[in-house]
Amino acid sequence: MVVVGVVVLAFYLSLSALSAFAVVTLWRLRPDPVTAAVVGVAVAVVLGYLSFRFGTVRLLSQLDARDMSPAESPSVHRLRDRLAERMDLDPPTLKLARFSAPNAMALDPMGRDVVVLDATLFRLLDADEFEALLAHELAHLERKDGLVQSLVASVLQTVVGVGYLFVSPVTFLTTGVALGSAWMRGRPGSWHETLAGRIRLRLDEFVGLFGFGLTVFVRSQSRKREFAADARAAEVTGKPMALASALRKLERAARPGFGLSPLWVYGEVEVEDPVSDLLSTHPSTDERVERLAAMADESMTRIEVR
């Protein structure tokens, strides 16, 4: 055990020395802060863009969706064209798929925007509800929500990576001392009880808390974009309560009693858990419906005043 402890300690000390050398070298070669920040953000944006593009293409290929031809669904294509004209968009390609639960998805792969519709939507929603839901998806395409979210996430991940690089010498050092001393004492599992082990755990907690905070920020921006897409759909169609009704139907359809799997669904299944709310990419259906109802009330008030 002493031999193993020495080997472990030497290994982690070597990693600590190498990472420290890398950090010192990068620090010495660093450009001015503005240039470094610009270069870092540019690299993160390029990587985020490539990840988004290739990821979207891969997702679309996995959905096993087929094109909806105008001859097959002329009314849906007329609706798409009318909404796209109002929003000054090129009409996206419509595709039909079968999800585990009723869903609609706006994608932005290479070449042209796509809206994938679950076949169940056509028997679940009435005409006004379907129009509002389609307008919501077009609003995501109009605002490039998927791309923006990917770029923000990429930049924040780069920040986390750079931060972790600078603390890696200490992380490797404390890990080696904790594990090595624990092996030398004949109690490998007690590494976390050592002083170095406690320092390492605190570092993990700090990095985890920092990463959690950034995740919460990204998810909060995603929820804001959902609210904005709801508002845009209500503005374009003039039927905020039709979208509210569609959201309610999708929420009910996601429950087991409906006969479909309650996996991810447009608007997500709500969970009474503050942490889940913080990490959710979509706001709760109740919150979205309340905002849409307020829009409807405001619209009615303006009509009455006129």
C-alpha positions as CSV (number, residue, x, y, z in Angstrom):
1,M,0.0,0.0,0.0
2,V,2.9,2.3,0.7
3,V,4.3,1.7,-2.8
4,V,0.9,2.3,-4.4
5,G,0.5,5.5,-2.3
6,V,3.9,6.7,-3.5
7,V,3.1,5.9,-7.1
8,V,-0.3,7.7,-6.8
9,L,1.3,10.7,-5.2
10,A,4.0,10.9,-7.8
11,F,1.5,10.6,-10.6
12,Y,-0.7,13.5,-9.4
13,L,2.2,15.6,-8.5
14,S,3.4,15.2,-12.1
15,L,0.0,16.2,-13.4
16,S,0.0,19.2,-11.0
17,A,3.4,20.3,-12.3
18,L,2.4,19.9,-15.9
19,S,-0.8,21.9,-15.5
20,A,1.1,24.6,-13.5
21,F,3.6,24.8,-16.3
22,A,0.8,25.2,-18.8
23,V,-0.9,27.9,-16.8
24,V,2.3,29.8,-16.3
25,T,3.2,29.5,-20.0
26,L,-0.3,30.7,-21.0
27,W,-0.1,33.6,-18.6
28,R,3.3,34.7,-19.9
29,L,2.1,34.5,-23.5
30,R,-1.2,36.2,-22.8
31,P,-2.1,39.2,-25.0
32,D,-3.8,42.2,-23.5
33,P,-7.1,41.5,-21.6
34,V,-9.3,42.9,-24.4
35,T,-7.6,40.8,-27.1
36,A,-7.7,37.7,-25.0
37,A,-11.4,38.2,-24.2
38,V,-12.2,38.8,-27.9
39,V,-10.3,35.8,-29.1
40,G,-11.8,33.6,-26.4
41,V,-15.4,34.7,-27.2
42,A,-14.7,34.3,-30.9
43,V,-13.5,30.7,-30.5
44,A,-16.4,29.9,-28.2
45,V,-18.9,31.3,-30.7
46,V,-17.4,29.3,-33.6
47,L,-17.4,26.1,-31.6
48,G,-21.0,26.8,-30.4
49,Y,-22.1,27.5,-34.0
50,L,-20.6,24.3,-35.3
51,S,-22.0,22.3,-32.4
52,F,-25.5,23.8,-33.0
53,R,-25.5,23.2,-36.8
54,F,-24.2,19.6,-36.7
55,G,-26.3,18.8,-33.6
56,T,-29.5,20.0,-35.3
57,V,-28.8,18.0,-38.4
58,R,-28.2,14.9,-36.3
59,L,-31.3,15.5,-34.3
60,L,-33.4,15.9,-37.4
61,S,-32.0,12.6,-38.8
62,Q,-32.9,10.8,-35.6
63,L,-36.5,12.0,-35.6
64,D,-37.4,9.9,-38.7
65,A,-39.6,12.7,-39.9
66,R,-41.0,12.9,-43.4
67,D,-41.8,15.9,-45.5
68,M,-45.4,17.1,-45.6
69,S,-46.2,18.0,-49.2
70,P,-48.6,20.8,-50.2
71,A,-50.7,18.3,-52.0
72,E,-51.1,16.2,-48.8
73,S,-51.9,19.2,-46.5
74,P,-52.8,22.3,-48.5
75,S,-54.5,24.0,-45.6
76,V,-51.5,23.6,-43.3
77,H,-49.2,25.0,-46.0
78,R,-51.5,28.0,-46.6
79,L,-51.5,28.7,-42.9
80,R,-47.7,28.4,-42.7
81,D,-47.3,30.8,-45.7
82,R,-49.7,33.3,-44.2
83,L,-48.0,33.3,-40.8
84,A,-44.5,33.4,-42.4
85,E,-45.6,36.5,-44.5
86,R,-46.8,38.3,-41.4
87,M,-43.5,37.6,-39.6
88,D,-41.4,38.4,-42.7
89,L,-39.9,34.8,-42.7
90,D,-39.1,32.4,-45.5
91,P,-41.7,29.6,-45.1
92,P,-40.0,26.7,-43.3
93,T,-40.2,23.2,-44.4
94,L,-42.9,21.2,-42.7
95,K,-42.2,17.7,-41.6
96,L,-44.4,15.1,-39.9
97,A,-43.2,12.7,-37.2
98,R,-44.5,10.6,-34.3
99,F,-43.2,11.6,-30.9
100,S,-43.7,9.9,-27.6
101,A,-46.0,12.7,-26.7
102,P,-47.7,15.5,-28.7
103,N,-45.1,18.0,-29.6
104,A,-43.9,20.6,-32.1
105,M,-40.3,21.4,-32.7
106,A,-38.6,24.3,-34.6
107,L,-35.2,23.4,-36.0
108,D,-32.6,25.3,-37.9
109,P,-30.4,22.8,-39.7
110,M,-28.1,23.6,-42.6
111,G,-29.9,25.1,-45.5
112,R,-33.4,25.8,-44.4
113,D,-35.6,26.2,-41.3
114,V,-37.8,23.2,-40.4
115,V,-40.9,22.7,-38.2
116,V,-41.5,19.2,-37.2
117,L,-45.1,18.4,-36.2
118,D,-46.4,15.4,-34.3
119,A,-49.2,13.6,-36.2
120,T,-51.3,13.6,-33.0
121,L,-51.6,17.4,-33.1
122,F,-54.0,17.3,-36.0
123,R,-56.6,15.4,-34.0
124,L,-55.8,17.0,-30.6
125,L,-56.0,20.7,-31.5
126,D,-58.7,22.7,-33.3
127,A,-57.8,25.2,-36.1
128,D,-57.2,28.2,-33.9
129,E,-55.0,26.2,-31.4
130,F,-53.0,24.7,-34.2
131,E,-52.4,28.1,-35.8
132,A,-51.2,29.6,-32.4
133,L,-48.9,26.6,-31.8
134,L,-47.4,27.0,-35.3
135,A,-47.0,30.7,-34.8
136,H,-45.1,30.0,-31.6
137,E,-42.7,27.7,-33.5
138,L,-42.2,30.3,-36.2
139,A,-41.4,32.9,-33.5
140,H,-38.5,30.6,-32.3
141,L,-37.2,30.6,-35.9
142,E,-37.7,34.3,-36.3
143,R,-35.6,35.0,-33.2
144,K,-33.0,32.3,-33.9
145,D,-33.6,31.1,-30.3
146,G,-31.9,27.7,-30.8
147,L,-28.7,29.3,-32.2
148,V,-28.6,32.1,-29.6
149,Q,-29.0,29.6,-26.7
150,S,-26.3,27.4,-28.1
151,L,-23.9,30.3,-28.5
152,V,-24.5,31.6,-25.0
153,A,-24.0,28.1,-23.5
154,S,-20.8,27.7,-25.5
155,V,-19.4,31.0,-24.2
156,L,-20.2,30.1,-20.6
157,Q,-18.8,26.6,-21.0
158,T,-15.5,28.2,-22.2
159,V,-15.4,30.4,-19.2
160,V,-15.9,27.4,-16.9
161,G,-13.2,25.5,-18.8
162,V,-10.7,28.4,-18.5
163,G,-11.5,28.7,-14.8
164,Y,-11.0,25.0,-14.2
165,L,-7.6,25.1,-16.1
166,F,-6.3,27.8,-13.7
167,V,-7.3,25.8,-10.6
168,S,-6.2,22.4,-12.0
169,P,-2.7,22.6,-10.4
170,V,-4.2,22.9,-7.0
171,T,-6.9,20.2,-7.8
172,F,-4.2,17.7,-8.9
173,L,-2.0,18.5,-6.0
174,T,-4.7,18.1,-3.3
175,T,-6.0,14.9,-5.0
176,G,-2.5,13.3,-5.0
177,V,-1.7,14.2,-1.4
178,A,-5.1,13.0,-0.2
179,L,-5.1,9.7,-2.1
180,G,-1.4,9.0,-1.6
181,S,-1.4,9.6,2.1
182,A,-4.6,7.5,2.5
183,W,-3.0,4.6,0.7
184,M,0.2,4.9,2.7
185,R,-1.8,4.7,5.9
186,G,-3.6,1.6,4.7
187,R,-7.0,3.2,4.4
188,P,-7.5,4.2,0.7
189,G,-11.2,5.0,1.3
190,S,-10.4,7.6,3.9
191,W,-8.8,10.1,1.5
192,H,-11.6,12.6,2.0
193,E,-10.9,12.7,5.7
194,T,-7.4,14.2,5.2
195,L,-6.8,18.0,5.1
196,A,-5.9,17.8,1.4
197,G,-9.0,15.7,0.8
198,R,-11.3,18.3,2.5
199,I,-9.7,21.0,0.4
200,R,-10.3,19.0,-2.8
201,L,-14.0,18.5,-1.8
202,R,-14.4,22.2,-1.2
203,L,-12.9,22.9,-4.6
204,D,-15.4,20.4,-6.2
205,E,-18.2,22.2,-4.4
206,F,-17.1,25.6,-5.6
207,V,-16.7,24.4,-9.2
208,G,-20.1,22.6,-9.0
209,L,-21.8,25.7,-7.5
210,F,-20.3,27.9,-10.2
211,G,-21.4,25.5,-12.9
212,F,-24.9,25.2,-11.4
213,G,-25.2,29.0,-11.4
214,L,-24.3,29.2,-15.0
215,T,-26.8,26.4,-15.9
216,V,-29.5,28.2,-14.0
217,F,-28.7,31.4,-16.0
218,V,-28.9,29.6,-19.3
219,R,-32.1,27.9,-18.4
220,S,-33.7,31.2,-17.2
221,Q,-32.9,32.7,-20.6
222,S,-34.5,29.8,-22.3
223,R,-37.7,30.3,-20.3
224,K,-37.7,34.0,-21.2
225,R,-37.5,33.1,-24.8
226,E,-40.5,30.8,-24.4
227,F,-42.5,33.6,-23.0
228,A,-41.3,35.9,-25.8
229,A,-42.4,33.3,-28.4
230,D,-45.8,33.0,-26.7
231,A,-46.2,36.8,-26.8
232,R,-45.1,36.9,-30.5
233,A,-47.6,34.1,-31.4
234,A,-50.4,35.9,-29.6
235,E,-49.5,39.2,-31.4
236,V,-49.4,37.6,-34.9
237,T,-52.5,35.5,-34.5
238,G,-54.5,37.8,-32.2
239,K,-55.6,34.7,-30.3
240,P,-53.6,34.4,-27.0
241,M,-56.3,32.2,-25.5
242,A,-56.0,29.7,-28.4
243,L,-52.4,29.2,-27.5
244,A,-53.3,28.9,-23.9
245,S,-55.8,26.2,-24.7
246,A,-53.3,24.4,-26.9
247,L,-50.8,24.4,-24.0
248,R,-53.4,22.9,-21.7
249,K,-54.2,20.2,-24.1
250,L,-50.6,19.3,-24.6
251,E,-50.1,19.2,-20.9
252,R,-53.0,16.8,-20.4
253,A,-51.8,14.7,-23.3
254,A,-48.4,14.3,-21.7
255,R,-50.0,12.6,-18.7
256,P,-50.0,8.8,-18.4
257,G,-53.8,8.7,-18.4
258,F,-53.8,10.0,-21.9
259,G,-52.1,6.8,-23.1
260,L,-48.8,8.5,-24.1
261,S,-45.5,8.6,-22.4
262,P,-45.0,11.7,-20.2
263,L,-41.5,12.3,-21.5
264,W,-40.4,15.7,-22.8
265,V,-43.3,17.6,-24.2
266,Y,-43.9,21.1,-25.4
267,G,-44.1,23.1,-22.3
268,E,-42.7,20.2,-20.2
269,V,-44.6,18.3,-17.5
270,E,-44.7,20.4,-14.3
271,V,-43.0,19.2,-11.2
272,E,-43.5,20.9,-7.8
273,D,-39.9,21.3,-7.1
274,P,-38.0,24.6,-6.9
275,V,-34.8,23.1,-8.2
276,S,-36.6,21.5,-11.1
277,D,-38.2,24.9,-11.9
278,L,-34.7,26.6,-11.9
279,L,-33.3,23.9,-14.3
280,S,-36.4,23.7,-16.5
281,T,-35.9,24.9,-20.1
282,H,-39.6,25.8,-20.3
283,P,-41.7,27.8,-17.8
284,S,-44.7,26.0,-16.2
285,T,-47.9,25.8,-18.2
286,D,-49.8,27.7,-15.5
287,E,-47.4,30.6,-15.7
288,R,-47.6,30.7,-19.5
289,V,-51.4,30.5,-19.5
290,E,-51.6,33.3,-16.9
291,R,-49.5,35.6,-19.1
292,L,-51.5,34.8,-22.2
293,A,-54.7,35.5,-20.3
294,A,-53.3,38.8,-19.2
295,M,-52.6,39.6,-22.9
296,A,-56.1,38.7,-23.8
297,D,-57.5,40.9,-21.1
298,E,-55.3,43.8,-22.2
299,S,-56.4,43.4,-25.8
300,M,-60.1,43.4,-24.8
301,T,-59.5,46.5,-22.7
302,R,-58.0,48.3,-25.7
303,I,-61.0,47.3,-27.8
304,E,-63.5,48.6,-25.3
305,V,-61.6,51.9,-24.9
306,R,-61.8,52.4,-28.7
